[in-house]
Each structure stands twice: as structure tokens, then as C-alpha cells.
Amino acid sequence: MIRNVVFDVGGVLVRLRYQPFVQYLTEAGIDMADLPAWLATIDLDAHERGEITGRDLLDRIAASALRPLDPRDLERRWLDMFDRSAEMFELAQGLMGEYRVYLLSNVGDLHWSHLDAEYGIASVGHGAIASFRVGAVKPSAAIYREAERRFDLDPAATVFVDDLARNVAGARACGWQAIHHQSPLDTRRSLRELGVRLPGTFGED
């Protein structure tokens, strides 16, 4: 029986719009043809583990451009890549009356502060783990185990919702139930299949 529902943030509760940022950096002379390789070059994982601050990360990005980038404009564009998913916010908040609801996000300091200021993300659910605060990122088992420790989660009674297959696999490897989020409708159906009772506002889809 599911007692805990854990949501990812980026790609689940908020939609990602990173293409404008990629285009902005491309126009500044940064080679963005292989995005995963570029993310490894700036060491985004280290940033999301809290080893590199957001300011330092932006300095790294600016240093790799062929033309000078205005620091305030760079930061504004770095933050402006999210849209709130009203359906998923409503689902997460609606589940709180009957289930323990938590957030588990790979995120750095600037993005987390922005998401909280814009959308109140830190107050969604009964608790949240932001990766930069615990020094571990999904799909490492360490961050799932930290969630278990901090929130007293029984893995078998916990379902995790994430938009990345590797993070879903990481949760399952730790004994959690997990759903690969591809649309609000599909996620609601998957939750029902696990026996989760959804808020009445969602009907039966």
C-alpha cells in the first residue's frame, strides 16, 4: 500500500524551457551541439551537489563565451526556463490530505531560490530535498537513502514520479515504486494503478 508520494520538480511540477538559453549561449559563441558534453564541461552535477555555487557556475559559462556576457542578463536567462504545471501542482497539493507528499530535486541554489520565490515550491508537500543541500544527485542511491532517512520512508510504500528514466531506475533500484512522468494524464493513471486515491477534482480521466 502506497503511503508516500515523492515528486521531482523540474520536468514534473514545472516544465523546462531550456532551448532559449541554449540559443542565447550559441549566439555568444559557445558550442552547444552536444548538450550533455557541454553540461559535463561546466560540471552541472557538481553544481547540483552544492560543490559549485550558482554564481560560480555562471562565471564558468561566461568565461567560455566568445563575446562578453552581461552577468545580470545571463542570470536572468538562467532563471527564466520554467513554467508552472498547474495540473501537477494541484495533484501534489491535493494528495497531501491522505498521503505524505515530498519533493526530491536535482537543483542548484539559484534555481531553487527562484522556484520558491516564483511558485512557492518549498511549501509544496510535507518536506523537500534539494540536491545542492545534501551533496548527492539522482540517480545515485545516496539521495534516495537520504530521503528515506529524513522522512522515515518505507521504500515499498513509496512511489516516486520523475521525468527522466534514469532517475526512475535509480528509485526502483532502491526498492521504491516509480513512475516515468510523460504527461499529467499518464501519471494520474499510473498512480491509480498503484492504488493511490486521487483528489476528487480529477475524476476518472
C-alpha positions as CSV (number, residue, x, y, z in Angstrom):
1,M,0.0,0.0,0.0
2,I,1.4,3.4,-1.0
3,R,1.7,5.9,1.9
4,N,4.3,8.3,0.4
5,V,4.3,10.1,-2.9
6,V,7.6,11.8,-3.9
7,F,7.7,14.2,-6.8
8,D,10.6,15.5,-8.9
9,V,10.4,19.2,-9.6
10,G,11.9,20.2,-13.0
11,G,10.0,18.4,-15.8
12,V,7.2,17.4,-13.4
13,L,5.9,20.2,-11.2
14,V,7.4,22.8,-13.5
15,R,8.0,22.4,-17.3
16,L,11.5,23.1,-18.6
17,R,12.1,25.6,-21.4
18,Y,15.9,25.5,-21.8
19,Q,16.1,26.0,-25.6
20,P,16.0,29.8,-25.4
21,F,19.0,29.7,-23.0
22,V,20.8,27.3,-25.3
23,Q,20.2,29.6,-28.3
24,Y,21.4,32.6,-26.3
25,L,24.7,30.8,-25.5
26,T,25.1,29.6,-29.0
27,E,24.8,33.2,-30.3
28,A,27.5,34.1,-27.8
29,G,29.9,31.6,-29.5
30,I,29.6,28.6,-27.2
31,D,29.4,25.3,-28.9
32,M,26.1,23.7,-27.7
33,A,25.9,21.0,-30.4
34,D,26.5,18.2,-27.8
35,L,24.5,19.4,-24.8
36,P,25.4,16.5,-22.5
37,A,29.1,17.1,-23.2
38,W,28.8,20.8,-22.5
39,L,27.0,20.1,-19.2
40,A,29.9,17.9,-18.2
41,T,32.3,20.6,-19.2
42,I,30.8,23.1,-16.8
43,D,30.2,20.3,-14.3
44,L,26.5,20.8,-13.7
45,D,26.4,17.7,-11.5
46,A,28.9,19.3,-9.1
47,H,26.8,22.4,-9.0
48,E,23.7,20.4,-8.2
49,R,25.6,18.6,-5.5
50,G,26.3,22.0,-3.9
51,E,30.1,21.9,-4.7
52,I,29.8,24.9,-7.0
53,T,27.6,27.9,-6.3
54,G,25.2,29.3,-8.9
55,R,27.3,32.4,-9.2
56,D,30.4,30.3,-9.8
57,L,28.7,28.2,-12.4
58,L,27.5,31.3,-14.3
59,D,31.1,32.7,-14.2
60,R,32.2,29.4,-15.8
61,I,29.6,29.8,-18.5
62,A,30.5,33.4,-19.2
63,A,34.2,32.6,-19.4
64,S,33.6,30.1,-22.2
65,A,31.7,32.6,-24.4
66,L,33.5,34.3,-27.4
67,R,31.8,37.6,-26.6
68,P,31.3,39.3,-23.2
69,L,28.0,38.4,-21.5
70,D,26.3,40.8,-19.1
71,P,26.2,39.0,-15.7
72,R,22.7,40.2,-14.9
73,D,21.3,39.2,-18.3
74,L,23.0,35.8,-18.0
75,E,21.5,35.2,-14.6
76,R,18.0,36.3,-15.7
77,R,18.1,33.9,-18.7
78,W,19.4,31.1,-16.5
79,L,16.5,31.5,-14.2
80,D,13.9,32.1,-16.9
81,M,13.4,28.5,-18.1
82,F,10.5,27.2,-16.0
83,D,6.7,27.2,-16.4
84,R,4.4,26.0,-13.6
85,S,2.4,22.9,-14.4
86,A,-0.9,23.8,-12.8
87,E,-2.2,20.2,-13.1
88,M,0.8,18.7,-11.3
89,F,0.8,21.3,-8.6
90,E,-2.9,20.6,-8.0
91,L,-2.2,16.9,-7.9
92,A,0.6,17.2,-5.4
93,Q,-1.2,19.5,-3.1
94,G,-4.5,17.5,-3.4
95,L,-2.7,14.3,-2.3
96,M,-1.4,15.9,0.9
97,G,-4.6,15.2,2.9
98,E,-4.3,11.5,2.6
99,Y,-0.7,10.8,1.8
100,R,2.7,12.1,2.8
101,V,4.0,14.1,-0.1
102,Y,7.6,15.1,-0.7
103,L,9.8,16.7,-3.3
104,L,13.2,15.3,-4.5
105,S,15.0,17.5,-6.9
106,N,18.4,17.8,-8.7
107,V,18.8,21.5,-8.4
108,G,21.3,24.3,-7.6
109,D,20.9,27.2,-5.2
110,L,19.9,29.9,-7.7
111,H,17.2,27.8,-9.4
112,W,15.8,26.6,-6.0
113,S,15.6,30.1,-4.7
114,H,13.9,31.3,-7.9
115,L,11.4,28.4,-7.9
116,D,10.5,29.1,-4.3
117,A,10.1,32.9,-4.9
118,E,8.0,32.4,-8.1
119,Y,6.0,29.3,-7.2
120,G,6.4,28.6,-3.5
121,I,7.9,25.3,-4.4
122,A,9.4,24.7,-0.9
123,S,5.9,24.7,0.6
124,V,4.5,22.0,-1.7
125,G,4.2,18.8,0.2
126,H,5.4,17.9,3.7
127,G,9.1,18.3,3.0
128,A,11.7,18.7,0.2
129,I,15.2,17.6,-0.5
130,A,17.1,19.9,-2.9
131,S,20.3,18.1,-4.1
132,F,22.6,21.0,-3.5
133,R,21.8,20.9,0.2
134,V,22.6,17.2,0.6
135,G,25.6,16.7,-1.7
136,A,24.0,13.9,-3.8
137,V,22.1,13.8,-7.1
138,K,19.7,11.4,-8.7
139,P,20.1,8.6,-9.8
140,S,22.7,8.0,-7.0
141,A,21.3,5.8,-4.3
142,A,22.6,8.3,-1.7
143,I,19.9,10.8,-2.4
144,Y,17.1,8.3,-2.2
145,R,18.5,6.9,1.1
146,E,18.7,10.4,2.5
147,A,15.1,10.9,1.7
148,E,14.3,7.6,3.5
149,R,16.3,8.7,6.5
150,R,15.0,12.2,6.6
151,F,11.3,11.5,6.0
152,D,11.1,8.0,7.5
153,L,10.1,6.4,4.2
154,D,9.4,2.7,3.8
155,P,10.7,2.1,0.2
156,A,8.0,-0.4,-0.6
157,A,5.3,2.1,0.4
158,T,6.8,5.0,-1.6
159,V,6.2,6.0,-5.2
160,F,8.5,8.4,-7.0
161,V,7.4,10.5,-10.0
162,D,10.2,11.7,-12.3
163,D,10.5,12.7,-16.0
164,L,13.9,11.0,-16.5
165,A,14.1,7.3,-17.0
166,R,17.5,7.0,-15.3
167,N,16.1,8.6,-12.1
168,V,13.1,6.3,-12.2
169,A,15.5,3.4,-12.5
170,G,17.5,4.7,-9.5
171,A,14.5,4.8,-7.3
172,R,13.4,1.3,-8.3
173,A,16.9,0.0,-7.6
174,C,16.4,1.3,-4.0
175,G,13.1,-0.6,-3.7
176,W,10.8,2.3,-4.4
177,Q,7.8,2.2,-6.7
178,A,8.4,4.7,-9.5
179,I,6.6,6.3,-12.4
180,H,8.2,7.8,-15.5
181,H,6.3,11.0,-15.9
182,Q,5.4,11.9,-19.5
183,S,2.1,13.7,-19.1
184,P,-0.2,14.6,-16.2
185,L,-2.8,12.2,-17.5
186,D,-0.5,9.3,-17.8
187,T,0.9,9.9,-14.3
188,R,-2.5,10.0,-12.8
189,R,-3.4,6.7,-14.4
190,S,-0.2,5.2,-13.2
191,L,-0.8,6.4,-9.7
192,R,-4.3,4.8,-9.8
193,E,-2.8,1.5,-11.0
194,L,-0.7,1.5,-7.8
195,G,-3.8,2.0,-5.7
196,V,-3.3,5.7,-5.0
197,R,-6.6,7.5,-4.4
198,L,-6.5,10.8,-6.3
199,P,-8.3,14.0,-5.2
200,G,-11.9,14.1,-6.4
201,T,-11.3,17.0,-8.7
202,F,-9.5,14.7,-11.1
203,G,-12.5,12.3,-11.6
204,E,-11.6,9.1,-13.5
205,D,-9.9,10.6,-16.6
